[in-house]
Amino acid sequence: MKRELTCIICPIGCSLEVKIDNGEVKSVKGNTCPRGKKYAETECIAPMRTVTTTMKCDDGSVVPVKTDSPIPKEKVFELMKIINNSVTHLPISVGDVIIENVFGCNIVATKNM
Amino acid sequence: MTDLVIIGGGPAGMSAAIAAYESGIRDILILERDSRLGGILGQCIHNGFGLHRFGEELTGPEYAWRYEEKVRAMNIPFKLGTMVLDINENKVITATNEDDGIFQIEAKAIILAMGCRERSKGALNIAGTRPAGIYSAGTAQKFVNIEGYMPGKNVVILGSGDIGLIMARRMTLEGAKVHAVCELMPYSGGLARNIEQCLNDFGIPLKLSHTVVEIHGKERLEGVTIAKVDENRRPIAETREYIPCDTLLLSVGLIPENELSKSAGVALDRVTSGAIVDQDRQTNIEGVYACGNVLHVHDLVDYVSEEAEIAGKSAAAYIKGEKCDAVSVDIKTDGRIRYTVPQKITQDKDISVYFRVSDVFRNVTVAVYKNGEKVFSKKRPKVAPGEMESIKLSKNIFAGASELEFRLEQN
Protein backbone atom coordinates (compact mmCIF):
# COMPACT_ATOMS: atom_id res chain seq x y z
CA MET A 1 0.00 0.00 0.00
CA LYS A 2 1.21 3.51 -0.80
CA ARG A 3 0.45 6.54 1.33
CA GLU A 4 1.19 10.20 0.65
CA LEU A 5 1.98 12.45 3.57
CA THR A 6 3.11 15.99 4.23
CA CYS A 7 5.87 16.07 6.82
CA ILE A 8 4.97 18.32 9.77
CA ILE A 9 8.35 18.26 11.50
CA CYS A 10 9.65 21.56 10.10
CA PRO A 11 8.40 24.45 7.93
CA ILE A 12 9.79 22.90 4.71
CA GLY A 13 6.84 20.45 4.75
CA CYS A 14 8.29 17.76 2.46
CA SER A 15 5.85 15.63 0.43
CA LEU A 16 6.48 12.04 1.51
CA GLU A 17 5.59 8.81 -0.25
CA VAL A 18 5.43 5.84 2.08
CA LYS A 19 5.22 2.16 1.12
CA ILE A 20 3.47 0.04 3.74
CA ASP A 21 3.16 -3.76 3.76
CA ASN A 22 1.36 -5.70 6.51
CA GLY A 23 1.33 -2.70 8.84
CA GLU A 24 5.07 -2.19 8.39
CA VAL A 25 6.77 0.76 6.69
CA LYS A 26 8.93 -0.59 3.87
CA SER A 27 10.25 2.64 2.35
CA VAL A 28 9.98 6.44 2.62
CA LYS A 29 10.64 8.75 -0.34
CA GLY A 30 10.69 12.54 -0.59
CA ASN A 31 12.14 13.35 2.82
CA THR A 32 15.12 15.73 2.93
CA CYS A 33 16.28 14.73 6.41
CA PRO A 34 16.26 11.69 8.71
CA ARG A 35 13.55 13.24 10.89
CA GLY A 36 11.16 13.07 7.93
CA LYS A 37 11.72 9.33 7.62
CA LYS A 38 11.07 8.87 11.32
CA TYR A 39 7.93 11.01 11.09
CA ALA A 40 6.58 8.93 8.20
CA GLU A 41 7.23 5.71 10.12
CA THR A 42 5.39 6.79 13.28
CA GLU A 43 2.66 8.60 11.32
CA CYS A 44 1.73 5.42 9.45
CA ILE A 45 1.84 3.12 12.47
CA ALA A 46 0.91 5.21 15.53
CA PRO A 47 0.60 8.96 14.83
CA MET A 48 1.73 11.33 17.61
CA ARG A 49 1.02 15.03 18.18
CA THR A 50 2.34 17.73 20.47
CA VAL A 51 -0.61 19.60 21.99
CA THR A 52 -0.48 23.31 22.79
CA THR A 53 -3.40 24.98 24.55
CA THR A 54 -4.20 27.14 27.57
CA MET A 55 -5.17 26.28 31.14
CA LYS A 56 -7.23 28.29 33.62
CA CYS A 57 -5.36 29.99 36.46
CA ASP A 58 -6.72 30.62 39.96
CA ASP A 59 -6.90 34.38 39.28
CA GLY A 60 -9.20 33.91 36.27
CA SER A 61 -6.53 34.38 33.60
CA VAL A 62 -5.21 31.64 31.31
CA VAL A 63 -1.65 30.35 30.93
CA PRO A 64 -0.35 28.76 27.72
CA VAL A 65 0.77 25.14 28.19
CA LYS A 66 2.11 22.28 26.06
CA THR A 67 2.80 18.58 26.24
CA ASP A 68 6.55 18.18 26.78
CA SER A 69 6.55 15.33 24.24
CA PRO A 70 4.08 14.19 21.58
CA ILE A 71 1.10 12.05 22.66
CA PRO A 72 -0.94 9.54 20.62
CA LYS A 73 -3.07 11.51 18.15
CA GLU A 74 -6.30 9.76 19.18
CA LYS A 75 -5.81 11.00 22.78
CA VAL A 76 -5.70 14.70 21.87
CA PHE A 77 -9.36 15.47 22.69
CA GLU A 78 -9.23 13.43 25.89
CA LEU A 79 -6.20 15.44 26.95
CA MET A 80 -8.02 18.68 26.11
CA LYS A 81 -10.82 17.63 28.48
CA ILE A 82 -8.35 16.95 31.29
CA ILE A 83 -6.61 20.31 30.78
CA ASN A 84 -9.89 22.24 30.53
CA ASN A 85 -11.09 20.69 33.81
CA SER A 86 -7.90 21.77 35.63
CA VAL A 87 -6.94 25.03 37.30
CA THR A 88 -3.35 25.99 38.04
CA HIS A 89 -1.96 28.25 40.75
CA LEU A 90 0.04 31.39 40.07
CA PRO A 91 2.85 32.42 39.94
CA ILE A 92 4.18 30.05 37.34
CA SER A 93 7.35 29.96 35.21
CA VAL A 94 8.27 28.69 31.75
CA GLY A 95 8.90 24.94 31.98
CA ASP A 96 7.03 24.34 35.28
CA VAL A 97 5.25 20.98 35.24
CA ILE A 98 1.53 21.51 35.91
CA ILE A 99 0.18 17.97 35.33
CA GLU A 100 2.51 14.99 35.56
CA ASN A 101 2.50 11.86 33.45
CA VAL A 102 -0.65 12.01 31.37
CA PHE A 103 -0.64 9.85 28.20
CA GLY A 104 3.12 9.53 28.71
CA CYS A 105 3.93 13.23 28.87
CA ASN A 106 3.90 16.16 31.28
CA ILE A 107 1.87 19.34 30.82
CA VAL A 108 4.25 22.28 31.21
CA ALA A 109 3.74 26.05 31.28
CA THR A 110 5.18 28.00 28.33
CA LYS A 111 4.95 31.48 29.81
CA ASN A 112 5.87 33.26 33.04
CA MET A 113 2.76 34.50 34.80
CA MET B 1 20.89 62.16 23.17
CA THR B 2 20.45 58.37 23.22
CA ASP B 3 22.72 56.18 21.05
CA LEU B 4 20.07 53.75 19.87
CA VAL B 5 16.29 53.81 20.21
CA ILE B 6 14.35 50.74 19.07
CA ILE B 7 10.66 51.14 18.31
CA GLY B 8 8.94 47.88 19.23
CA GLY B 9 9.83 45.18 21.77
CA GLY B 10 8.76 42.11 19.82
CA PRO B 11 11.12 39.50 18.40
CA ALA B 12 12.67 41.98 15.94
CA GLY B 13 13.19 44.75 18.50
CA MET B 14 14.66 42.44 21.12
CA SER B 15 17.02 40.69 18.67
CA ALA B 16 18.20 44.03 17.33
CA ALA B 17 18.81 45.33 20.86
CA ILE B 18 20.79 42.24 21.85
CA ALA B 19 22.89 42.39 18.66
CA ALA B 20 23.66 46.08 19.22
CA TYR B 21 24.60 45.38 22.83
CA GLU B 22 26.89 42.55 21.76
CA SER B 23 28.50 44.97 19.29
CA GLY B 24 29.44 47.23 22.19
CA ILE B 25 26.55 49.72 22.35
CA ARG B 26 25.26 50.28 25.88
CA ASP B 27 23.04 53.35 25.56
CA ILE B 28 19.97 51.57 24.15
CA LEU B 29 16.26 52.14 24.78
CA ILE B 30 13.40 49.90 23.60
CA LEU B 31 9.95 51.52 23.38
CA GLU B 32 7.05 49.05 23.50
CA ARG B 33 3.34 49.83 23.15
CA ASP B 34 2.09 46.69 24.93
CA SER B 35 2.30 45.93 28.67
CA ARG B 36 4.96 43.26 28.07
CA LEU B 37 7.85 42.44 25.76
CA GLY B 38 7.53 39.70 23.12
CA GLY B 39 5.09 41.23 20.64
CA ILE B 40 2.66 38.96 18.84
CA LEU B 41 4.56 35.83 19.95
CA GLY B 42 2.76 36.11 23.29
CA GLN B 43 -0.49 34.95 21.71
CA CYS B 44 1.10 32.43 19.31
CA ILE B 45 0.98 29.59 21.83
CA HIS B 46 1.44 26.85 19.20
CA ASN B 47 4.82 25.25 18.62
CA GLY B 48 7.11 25.35 15.61
CA PHE B 49 9.19 28.43 16.44
CA GLY B 50 12.95 28.33 16.69
CA LEU B 51 13.82 25.25 14.62
CA HIS B 52 16.46 27.21 12.69
CA ARG B 53 17.75 29.25 15.60
CA PHE B 54 17.68 26.80 18.47
CA GLY B 55 17.28 23.44 16.74
CA GLU B 56 14.17 22.74 18.79
CA GLU B 57 10.47 23.39 18.52
CA LEU B 58 9.39 26.17 20.85
CA THR B 59 6.04 27.83 21.37
CA GLY B 60 5.76 31.56 20.68
CA PRO B 61 5.93 32.63 24.35
CA GLU B 62 8.96 30.37 24.90
CA TYR B 63 10.76 31.80 21.86
CA ALA B 64 10.05 35.33 23.07
CA TRP B 65 11.24 34.48 26.57
CA ARG B 66 14.65 33.31 25.28
CA TYR B 67 15.20 36.86 24.01
CA GLU B 68 13.51 38.66 26.89
CA GLU B 69 15.77 36.78 29.33
CA LYS B 70 18.83 38.12 27.45
CA VAL B 71 17.45 41.67 27.30
CA ARG B 72 16.91 41.54 31.07
CA ALA B 73 20.33 39.93 31.76
CA MET B 74 22.01 42.67 29.73
CA ASN B 75 19.99 45.31 31.56
CA ILE B 76 18.93 46.87 28.29
CA PRO B 77 16.41 49.57 29.27
CA PHE B 78 12.86 49.33 27.92
CA LYS B 79 9.68 51.31 28.47
CA LEU B 80 6.40 49.38 28.30
CA GLY B 81 2.96 50.88 27.68
CA THR B 82 4.72 53.50 25.60
CA MET B 83 3.25 54.70 22.35
CA VAL B 84 5.50 56.45 19.86
CA LEU B 85 3.56 59.30 18.27
CA ASP B 86 6.07 60.67 15.83
CA ILE B 87 9.58 60.33 14.48
CA ASN B 88 10.98 63.28 12.56
CA GLU B 89 13.72 63.47 9.97
CA ASN B 90 16.21 64.61 12.64
CA LYS B 91 15.68 61.37 14.54
CA VAL B 92 13.72 63.03 17.34
CA ILE B 93 11.13 60.63 18.72
CA THR B 94 7.95 61.85 20.41
CA ALA B 95 6.30 59.27 22.65
CA THR B 96 3.82 59.05 25.48
CA ASN B 97 3.08 56.84 28.47
CA GLU B 98 1.36 57.10 31.85
CA ASP B 99 4.51 57.85 33.87
CA ASP B 100 6.37 60.28 31.62
CA GLY B 101 3.47 62.00 29.85
CA ILE B 102 4.53 63.18 26.43
CA PHE B 103 8.30 63.17 26.03
CA GLN B 104 10.96 63.51 23.32
CA ILE B 105 14.17 61.57 22.76
CA GLU B 106 16.86 62.44 20.27
CA ALA B 107 18.60 59.33 18.92
CA LYS B 108 21.87 58.81 17.05
CA ALA B 109 20.31 55.75 15.43
CA ILE B 110 16.77 54.36 15.31
CA ILE B 111 15.66 50.82 14.53
CA LEU B 112 12.07 50.51 13.33
CA ALA B 113 10.63 47.20 14.58
CA MET B 114 6.90 47.91 14.83
CA GLY B 115 5.75 44.70 13.16
CA CYS B 116 2.62 44.42 11.06
CA ARG B 117 -1.14 44.33 11.43
CA GLU B 118 -3.87 42.25 9.90
CA ARG B 119 -5.76 43.29 6.82
CA SER B 120 -9.29 43.98 8.04
CA LYS B 121 -12.83 43.27 6.92
CA GLY B 122 -13.14 46.76 5.47
CA ALA B 123 -10.42 45.99 2.95
CA LEU B 124 -12.45 43.09 1.52
CA ASN B 125 -15.76 44.64 0.46
CA ILE B 126 -17.91 41.58 1.16
CA ALA B 127 -21.62 42.21 0.48
CA GLY B 128 -24.29 41.87 3.18
CA THR B 129 -24.91 43.05 6.71
CA ARG B 130 -22.39 43.93 9.38
CA PRO B 131 -23.28 41.76 12.38
CA ALA B 132 -21.14 40.81 15.39
CA GLY B 133 -19.07 37.66 15.03
CA ILE B 134 -16.61 38.72 12.35
CA TYR B 135 -13.02 38.91 13.56
CA SER B 136 -9.55 38.93 12.15
CA ALA B 137 -7.87 35.61 12.96
CA GLY B 138 -5.32 37.37 15.18
CA THR B 139 -8.05 39.07 17.21
CA ALA B 140 -9.71 35.70 17.78
CA GLN B 141 -6.31 34.31 18.72
CA LYS B 142 -5.91 36.99 21.36
CA PHE B 143 -9.41 36.31 22.74
CA VAL B 144 -8.77 32.57 23.05
CA ASN B 145 -5.12 32.44 24.05
CA ILE B 146 -4.68 35.57 26.17
CA GLU B 147 -8.15 36.44 27.47
CA GLY B 148 -9.48 32.87 27.61
CA TYR B 149 -12.75 33.52 25.74
CA MET B 150 -14.12 31.64 22.75
CA PRO B 151 -15.51 34.02 20.11
CA GLY B 152 -18.01 31.44 18.77
CA LYS B 153 -18.98 27.84 18.17
CA ASN B 154 -19.58 27.46 14.43
CA VAL B 155 -16.79 28.93 12.41
CA VAL B 156 -15.93 29.69 8.79
CA ILE B 157 -12.45 30.99 8.02
CA LEU B 158 -11.72 33.15 5.00
CA GLY B 159 -8.09 33.05 3.91
CA SER B 160 -5.63 30.23 4.41
CA GLY B 161 -2.73 32.18 5.80
CA ASP B 162 -0.92 30.51 8.68
CA ILE B 163 -2.82 32.40 11.39
CA GLY B 164 -6.12 31.21 9.89
CA LEU B 165 -4.92 27.61 9.76
CA ILE B 166 -3.57 27.75 13.31
CA MET B 167 -6.87 29.21 14.53
CA ALA B 168 -8.85 26.48 12.74
CA ARG B 169 -7.05 23.93 14.90
CA ARG B 170 -7.19 26.05 18.05
CA MET B 171 -10.96 26.63 17.82
CA THR B 172 -11.52 22.93 17.07
CA LEU B 173 -9.48 21.85 20.10
CA GLU B 174 -11.60 24.14 22.27
CA GLY B 175 -14.81 22.53 21.01
CA ALA B 176 -15.89 24.71 18.09
CA LYS B 177 -16.86 23.30 14.71
CA VAL B 178 -14.85 24.79 11.85
CA HIS B 179 -16.95 24.20 8.74
CA ALA B 180 -14.52 25.35 6.07
CA VAL B 181 -11.43 27.37 5.26
CA CYS B 182 -11.99 29.30 2.01
CA GLU B 183 -9.04 30.50 -0.03
CA LEU B 184 -9.51 32.85 -2.99
CA MET B 185 -6.30 31.71 -4.66
CA PRO B 186 -5.82 28.24 -6.18
CA TYR B 187 -3.09 27.60 -3.59
CA SER B 188 -2.77 28.23 0.14
CA GLY B 189 -0.60 31.02 1.48
CA GLY B 190 0.09 28.93 4.56
CA LEU B 191 2.78 26.34 5.22
CA ALA B 192 2.12 22.79 3.98
CA ARG B 193 2.69 21.43 7.48
CA ASN B 194 -0.05 23.67 8.83
CA ILE B 195 -2.56 22.45 6.25
CA GLU B 196 -1.68 18.93 7.32
CA GLN B 197 -1.69 19.30 11.11
CA CYS B 198 -4.31 22.04 11.48
CA LEU B 199 -6.88 21.07 8.83
CA ASN B 200 -6.36 17.48 7.65
CA ASP B 201 -5.91 16.20 11.22
CA PHE B 202 -9.43 17.37 12.02
CA GLY B 203 -11.09 16.81 8.65
CA ILE B 204 -11.58 20.54 8.05
CA PRO B 205 -12.12 21.18 4.32
CA LEU B 206 -9.79 23.61 2.57
CA LYS B 207 -11.78 25.13 -0.28
CA LEU B 208 -9.27 26.57 -2.76
CA SER B 209 -10.52 29.14 -5.32
CA HIS B 210 -13.46 29.91 -3.02
CA THR B 211 -14.49 33.12 -1.30
CA VAL B 212 -17.21 34.51 0.95
CA VAL B 213 -19.67 36.43 -1.24
CA GLU B 214 -22.35 37.35 1.31
CA ILE B 215 -22.71 37.84 5.03
CA HIS B 216 -26.04 37.05 6.74
CA GLY B 217 -27.45 38.07 10.13
CA LYS B 218 -28.49 41.34 11.73
CA GLU B 219 -27.24 41.46 15.33
CA ARG B 220 -25.10 38.34 15.27
CA LEU B 221 -23.65 36.52 12.27
CA GLU B 222 -26.05 33.75 11.18
CA GLY B 223 -24.27 32.40 8.14
CA VAL B 224 -22.18 33.13 5.08
CA THR B 225 -22.62 32.36 1.41
CA ILE B 226 -19.47 31.06 -0.23
CA ALA B 227 -18.81 30.50 -3.91
CA LYS B 228 -16.14 29.13 -6.18
CA VAL B 229 -14.26 31.74 -8.23
CA ASP B 230 -13.14 31.53 -11.85
CA GLU B 231 -9.58 32.13 -13.08
CA ASN B 232 -10.17 35.89 -12.85
CA ARG B 233 -11.22 35.45 -9.21
CA ARG B 234 -14.86 36.31 -10.01
CA PRO B 235 -17.47 34.30 -8.08
CA ILE B 236 -19.40 31.70 -10.15
CA ALA B 237 -23.11 32.15 -9.33
CA GLU B 238 -24.11 28.47 -9.74
CA THR B 239 -21.61 27.42 -7.06
CA ARG B 240 -23.11 29.57 -4.27
CA GLU B 241 -23.45 27.61 -1.03
CA TYR B 242 -24.91 28.77 2.30
CA ILE B 243 -23.08 27.77 5.48
CA PRO B 244 -24.76 28.55 8.83
CA CYS B 245 -22.17 29.90 11.31
CA ASP B 246 -21.85 32.37 14.18
CA THR B 247 -18.23 33.32 13.56
CA LEU B 248 -16.24 34.36 10.50
CA LEU B 249 -12.48 34.65 10.91
CA LEU B 250 -10.44 36.59 8.38
CA SER B 251 -6.89 35.55 7.65
CA VAL B 252 -6.38 37.61 4.54
CA GLY B 253 -2.94 39.05 4.83
CA LEU B 254 -0.69 41.23 6.92
CA ILE B 255 0.39 44.80 6.30
CA PRO B 256 3.62 46.29 7.72
CA GLU B 257 2.73 49.05 10.16
CA ASN B 258 4.63 51.98 8.68
CA GLU B 259 2.78 55.14 9.76
CA LEU B 260 5.76 56.22 11.89
CA SER B 261 8.21 55.42 9.11
CA LYS B 262 6.22 57.67 6.77
CA SER B 263 6.22 60.53 9.26
CA ALA B 264 10.01 60.24 9.42
CA GLY B 265 10.25 60.41 5.62
CA VAL B 266 11.30 56.80 5.10
CA ALA B 267 10.83 55.72 1.47
CA LEU B 268 8.62 52.64 1.13
CA ASP B 269 8.61 49.78 -1.37
CA ARG B 270 5.23 49.43 -3.14
CA VAL B 271 5.45 45.64 -3.19
CA THR B 272 6.49 44.95 0.42
CA SER B 273 4.75 48.02 1.95
CA GLY B 274 7.92 48.24 4.04
CA ALA B 275 10.96 50.46 3.82
CA ILE B 276 13.43 50.29 0.94
CA VAL B 277 16.64 49.19 2.64
CA ASP B 278 20.26 48.37 1.91
CA GLN B 279 22.20 45.28 3.02
CA ASP B 280 22.43 46.72 6.56
CA ARG B 281 18.62 47.22 6.66
CA GLN B 282 19.30 50.95 6.63
CA THR B 283 16.51 53.02 5.10
CA ASN B 284 16.93 56.08 2.89
CA ILE B 285 17.51 58.08 6.10
CA GLU B 286 21.03 57.67 7.45
CA GLY B 287 20.97 56.00 10.85
CA VAL B 288 17.37 54.78 10.55
CA TYR B 289 17.05 51.01 10.18
CA ALA B 290 14.08 48.65 9.77
CA CYS B 291 13.71 44.95 10.49
CA GLY B 292 11.14 42.24 11.07
CA ASN B 293 7.55 42.40 9.88
CA VAL B 294 7.58 46.19 9.56
CA LEU B 295 10.11 45.73 6.76
CA HIS B 296 8.40 42.82 5.00
CA VAL B 297 6.10 40.10 6.28
CA HIS B 298 8.02 36.99 7.29
CA ASP B 299 6.71 33.44 7.59
CA LEU B 300 9.24 32.36 10.22
CA VAL B 301 10.25 34.30 13.30
CA ASP B 302 13.71 32.73 13.00
CA TYR B 303 14.27 34.91 9.92
CA VAL B 304 12.95 37.95 11.81
CA SER B 305 15.61 37.43 14.48
CA GLU B 306 18.29 36.95 11.83
CA GLU B 307 17.30 40.13 10.02
CA ALA B 308 17.05 42.11 13.25
CA GLU B 309 20.58 41.06 14.18
CA ILE B 310 21.82 42.52 10.91
CA ALA B 311 20.02 45.79 11.72
CA GLY B 312 21.31 45.81 15.32
CA LYS B 313 24.93 45.17 14.33
CA SER B 314 24.75 47.70 11.52
CA ALA B 315 23.25 50.39 13.75
CA ALA B 316 26.08 49.74 16.23
CA ALA B 317 28.67 50.11 13.44
CA TYR B 318 26.98 53.35 12.34
CA ILE B 319 27.05 54.75 15.88
CA LYS B 320 30.75 53.85 16.13
CA GLY B 321 31.45 55.33 12.68
CA GLU B 322 32.60 52.07 11.06
CA LYS B 323 31.86 51.35 7.41
CA CYS B 324 33.11 49.58 4.29
CA ASP B 325 33.78 51.26 0.91
CA ALA B 326 30.69 52.75 -0.67
CA VAL B 327 29.03 51.21 -3.72
CA SER B 328 25.64 51.89 -5.29
CA VAL B 329 23.83 48.89 -6.71
CA ASP B 330 20.05 48.66 -7.24
CA ILE B 331 18.46 45.21 -7.21
CA LYS B 332 15.71 44.75 -9.81
CA THR B 333 13.34 41.79 -10.14
CA ASP B 334 11.49 40.17 -13.07
CA GLY B 335 8.02 40.01 -11.49
CA ARG B 336 8.19 36.24 -11.03
CA ILE B 337 10.46 37.20 -8.18
CA ARG B 338 8.13 39.68 -6.50
CA TYR B 339 10.62 41.51 -4.35
CA THR B 340 13.98 41.32 -2.70
CA VAL B 341 15.24 42.56 0.64
CA PRO B 342 17.56 44.40 0.53
CA GLN B 343 16.53 46.39 -2.53
CA LYS B 344 19.91 48.09 -2.83
CA ILE B 345 23.56 47.56 -1.92
CA THR B 346 25.53 50.52 -0.57
CA GLN B 347 28.64 48.93 0.92
CA ASP B 348 31.26 46.63 -0.55
CA LYS B 349 30.78 43.45 1.49
CA ASP B 350 29.30 39.94 1.19
CA ILE B 351 25.52 39.94 1.62
CA SER B 352 22.44 37.73 1.80
CA VAL B 353 19.41 38.59 -0.32
CA TYR B 354 15.96 37.41 0.74
CA PHE B 355 13.11 37.23 -1.76
CA ARG B 356 9.63 35.98 -2.47
CA VAL B 357 8.14 34.61 -5.69
CA SER B 358 4.75 35.52 -7.19
CA ASP B 359 3.34 32.02 -7.77
CA VAL B 360 4.13 28.33 -7.25
CA PHE B 361 6.93 27.33 -9.66
CA ARG B 362 8.64 23.95 -10.05
CA ASN B 363 12.14 23.16 -11.35
CA VAL B 364 13.41 26.70 -11.55
CA THR B 365 16.72 28.50 -11.35
CA VAL B 366 17.21 31.69 -9.43
CA ALA B 367 19.51 33.70 -11.66
CA VAL B 368 21.32 36.97 -11.01
CA TYR B 369 22.34 39.11 -13.96
CA LYS B 370 24.92 41.89 -14.05
CA ASN B 371 24.95 44.02 -17.23
CA GLY B 372 23.06 41.28 -19.11
CA GLU B 373 25.45 38.56 -18.01
CA LYS B 374 24.47 35.74 -15.65
CA VAL B 375 26.76 35.93 -12.62
CA PHE B 376 24.98 33.64 -10.18
CA SER B 377 22.49 30.78 -10.33
CA LYS B 378 20.86 28.40 -7.88
CA LYS B 379 18.45 25.57 -8.75
CA ARG B 380 15.29 25.06 -6.72
CA PRO B 381 12.92 22.08 -7.12
CA LYS B 382 9.93 24.14 -5.92
CA VAL B 383 9.31 27.70 -4.82
CA ALA B 384 6.05 29.14 -3.43
CA PRO B 385 4.81 32.61 -2.47
CA GLY B 386 4.34 31.53 1.15
CA GLU B 387 7.96 30.56 1.63
CA MET B 388 10.75 33.12 1.69
CA GLU B 389 13.91 32.20 -0.20
CA SER B 390 17.44 33.50 0.25
CA ILE B 391 20.79 33.46 -1.50
CA LYS B 392 24.25 34.57 -0.43
CA LEU B 393 26.17 36.88 -2.76
CA SER B 394 29.89 37.50 -2.36
CA LYS B 395 30.96 41.06 -3.05
CA ASN B 396 32.86 40.21 -6.25
CA ILE B 397 29.51 39.33 -7.88
CA PHE B 398 28.35 42.94 -7.88
CA ALA B 399 31.78 44.58 -8.24
CA GLY B 400 31.55 47.49 -10.65
CA ALA B 401 27.80 47.11 -11.18
CA SER B 402 25.14 49.75 -10.77
CA GLU B 403 22.32 47.23 -11.06
CA LEU B 404 21.67 43.53 -10.47
CA GLU B 405 18.63 41.78 -11.89
CA PHE B 406 17.03 38.79 -10.15
CA ARG B 407 15.18 36.44 -12.49
CA LEU B 408 13.38 33.15 -12.01
CA GLU B 409 14.07 30.88 -14.99
CA GLN B 410 12.39 27.60 -15.93
CA ASN B 411 14.82 24.67 -16.12
Interface residues (C-beta under 8 A of the other chain):
Chain A: L5 T6 C7 I8 I9 C10 P11 G13 S15 R49 T50 V51 T52 T53 T54 K56 G60 S61 V62 P64 K66 K73 V76 F77 M80 N84 V94 T110 K111 N112
Chain B: G42 I45 H46 N47 G48 L51 E57 T59 P61 E62 W65 V144 N145 I146 E147 G148 R170 L173 E174 L191 A192 R193 I195 E196 Q197 N200 D201 D299 L300 E387
